[in-house]
């Protein structure tokens, strides 16, 4: 990956260089309110996403929490492993107002 993870993440998504983890699919099946793969991809590749938390010391590899907005204007948080290619979309959800302020800061 390049030195700037956000640029690399966005480019990988635009190039279809990503996989959706088993964890994502398990959560998607359990919770119908989880963002669809299309919404996630829109929020990363077609918007100006931002990394709001970095997890450089994750034992599974460097990852981050990214905030993006999908085509319907909804905020989506995506947790992404970006240490290898293809990048891994670990999970995604819509930030809850009782936990997040403007989707960017934990309460």
C-alpha positions in Angstrom: 0.0 0.0 0.0 1.0 3.6 -0.5 2.2 5.8 2.4 -1.2 7.5 2.6 -3.7 4.8 3.5 -6.8 6.9 2.6 -5.6 7.4 -1.0 -4.8 3.7 -1.3 -8.2 2.6 0.2 -10.2 4.8 -2.2 -8.2 3.7 -5.2 -8.5 0.0 -4.3 -12.3 0.4 -4.0 -12.5 2.2 -7.3 -10.4 -0.6 -8.9 -12.6 -3.2 -7.3 -9.7 -4.4 -5.2 -11.6 -5.3 -2.1 -13.3 -8.2 -0.4 -16.1 -8.3 2.1 -15.2 -10.3 5.1 -17.2 -13.2 6.5 -17.8 -11.1 9.6 -19.5 -8.4 7.4 -21.8 -11.0 5.8 -22.7 -12.5 9.2 -23.6 -9.1 10.6 -25.5 -8.2 7.4 -27.6 -11.3 7.6 -28.4 -10.7 11.3 -29.2 -7.0 11.0 -31.2 -5.9 8.0 -30.3 -2.3 8.8 -26.7 -2.8 7.9 -25.5 -1.0 4.8 -25.5 -3.0 1.6 -22.3 -3.7 -0.3 -23.3 -1.1 -2.9 -23.9 1.6 -0.2 -20.5 0.8 1.3 -18.7 1.1 -2.0 -20.5 4.4 -2.8 -19.5 5.8 0.6 -15.8 5.0 0.0 -15.3 5.4 -3.7 -17.6 8.1 -4.8 -17.4 10.5 -1.8 -14.6 12.2 0.1 -14.3 9.7 3.0 -12.2 10.4 6.0 -10.3 8.2 8.4 -11.7 8.9 11.9 -9.8 6.2 13.8 -6.7 4.2 13.0 -5.9 0.8 14.4 -2.2 0.5 13.4 -1.5 -2.1 16.2 -4.4 -4.5 15.3 -2.9 -8.0 15.5 -4.7 -8.8 12.2 -3.0 -6.0 10.4 -3.3 -2.2 10.1 -6.9 -1.1 9.8 -9.1 2.0 10.2 -12.6 3.3 10.8 -13.6 5.3 7.8 -16.6 7.7 7.5 -18.2 8.1 4.1 -21.5 9.2 2.7 -23.4 7.0 0.2 -25.5 8.1 -2.8 -28.6 8.7 -0.6 -26.6 11.0 1.7 -26.4 8.6 4.6 -23.3 8.4 6.7 -21.6 5.0 6.8 -18.8 3.8 9.0 -16.6 1.1 7.5 -13.8 -0.8 9.2 -11.2 -1.7 6.7 -8.0 -3.7 6.7 -5.7 -2.1 4.3 -2.3 -3.7 4.9 -2.6 -6.0 1.9 -4.4 -6.1 -1.5 -7.2 -6.6 -2.0 -8.2 -4.5 1.0 -10.7 -6.1 3.4 -14.0 -4.6 4.4 -14.4 -6.0 7.9 -17.7 -4.5 8.8 -19.9 -1.5 8.1 -22.8 0.2 9.9 -24.6 3.5 10.2 -23.3 5.6 13.1 -25.9 5.8 15.9 -26.5 9.3 17.2 -26.4 8.1 20.8 -22.8 6.9 20.3 -21.4 9.4 17.7 -21.5 13.2 17.3 -21.9 14.0 13.6 -20.5 10.5 12.9 -17.0 11.7 13.7 -16.6 11.8 17.5 -17.5 9.2 20.1 -19.7 10.5 22.9 
